[in-house]
Amino acid sequence: MNESSNERIYTDRLYLRKITFEDTADIYKIVKEHEVGKWLAASKGLSFEETEEYVRKLVEHWNQHQFGVWVVVNQSSVEIIGHCGLRFIEDTQDIEIMYLLSKNHWGRGYASEAARAAIDFANHTLNVNQVAARVRVMNEKSIKTLTSLGFHFIEERNYNGRVLSFYEKVLS
């Protein structure tokens, strides 16, 4: 990682910056697709109004916790290709990693690259000793990404009516 701050991070191929309301249209282009949106809590592609609410919650998280989700920008094309970041989970007190990319950018290592940057931020800036992840049990691609990043399966849990696999990564 070349540069890190509270609101932006640079990796070899990506630029991660704090999400803003102005990103709503770009995020909508990604989450409106059912194949992407089905992995979100809504279990489907989002409408523009649902995307506005989704982005509002991500912005509010930044305002409340001073960290959160960054939009993921391809440095070469300067295109927003998804989002990645950290979220404080109130009911468990965990710091959770989350990532979501446009289907056109799956399979290129971008999720792993962005997630590594977020994990490094959690470790060195937030000084946390572990990061959690929740993923739908059928999301094999995300599970593969998590295990490649050193996350370990903990258990399956029913969470708000959905069965999720819980993973953890202990940080050094």
Disulfide bonds with the S-S distance in Angstrom:
none
